[in-house]
Amino acid sequence: MQQYGAIACMFGMYYYETFMLKSHRRQPQLSGHEWVMATLNDTTACFNMFRMRRELFHDLHDLLVTKYGLTSTNKMMSVEALAMQVENRFQRSTETVSRKFKEVLDCVYRLAADIIKPKDPEFRTVHPRLRGARYAPFFHNCIGAIDGTHVQVIVSSAKMLQYVDRHGYASQNVMAVCDFDMRFTFAVAGWPGSVHDMRVFNDALTKYGDKFSHPPKGKFYLVDSGYPNRPGYLAPYKGTKYHLPEFRQGPGPSGKKEVFNYVHSSLRNVIERSFGVLKMKWRILKKLPSYPLVRLAY
């Protein structure tokens, strides 16, 4: 009996320590709103966390509140909801985080619809960058550049194959257009990473043709060799050096085709720099949470 009693005692102690002896739930020292305000008041922390200055954060917040429907509730201030997009320290439930993410995303989407468009849909002026001797007069009618980029996504195993791109990870293929001020004027997202850029391009022109800024007669976009070379879309010569590192590592361009490709590449590089700035500013694109694809394709 003593043996059974000892065993029962051991099981009792195990059960108590495993299931009954719980430490108190850790509470954050600051509330979510207090943490946001403290971060905004620290210049370095503000930029590291939000990738923008405090004044710009407040301007974005005020714009989303006054024009695009971002609201506060009894449980969460609008400034905390906006800050929640970049930091997971608010001790909120998954349902709350997901719902607030969608609310802010809806507001940002409406904002984007107002700003992601050409300054002048008729493209009546020549951009100052194109007036220099390097590009004049051959690129005076150039109105921007088109390219695609990949943003990582988390998908189910059933969809993994179609979303795996040439780099071996799951992504969505995003096509965008930008001008020479590095402003995005059009974007379409949501295509699986395995899809070729040309298919995304054709879909943009057909499905979103009313929103796409088609080049007026005589004007053109710069595209790489993955896109068609036709009126309105100027591609480089194929089978000839094109990318800038190729020219930097060896002799300079020689012959009309290499000279053209070098100038074309140096000008079209604006879209690649724009993608770089986008991914640096919006840290969520670097480490994407597991949100539904329909939400990530905004």
Sequence and secondary structure as in RCSB ss.txt:
>XXXX:A:sequence
MQQYGAIACMFGMYYYETFMLKSHRRQPQLSGHEWVMATLNDTTACFNMFRMRRELFHDLHDLLVTKYGLTSTNK
MMSVEALAMQVENRFQRSTETVSRKFKEVLDCVYRLAADIIKPKDPEFRTVHPRLRGARYAPFFHNCIGAIDGTH
VQVIVSSAKMLQYVDRHGYASQNVMAVCDFDMRFTFAVAGWPGSVHDMRVFNDALTKYGDKFSHPPKGKFYLVDS
GYPNRPGYLAPYKGTKYHLPEFRQGPGPSGKKEVFNYVHSSLRNVIERSFGVLKMKWRILKKLPSYPLVRLAY
>XXXX:A:secstr
 HHHHHHHHHHHHHHIIIII        SS HHHHHHHHHTSHHHHHHHHSS HHHHHHHHHHHHHHS     SS
  HHHHHHTTT   S   HHHHHHHHHHHHHHHHHHHHHHSS SSTT  S  GGGGSTTTTTTTTTEEEEEEEEE
EE    TTTHHHHB TTSSBEEEEEEEE TTS EEEEEEEEETTS HHHHHHHHHHHTTTTS    TT EEE  T
TS  BTTEE   TTS  SHHHHHHS    HHHHHHHHHHHHHHHHHHHHHHHHHHH GGGTS     HHHHT 
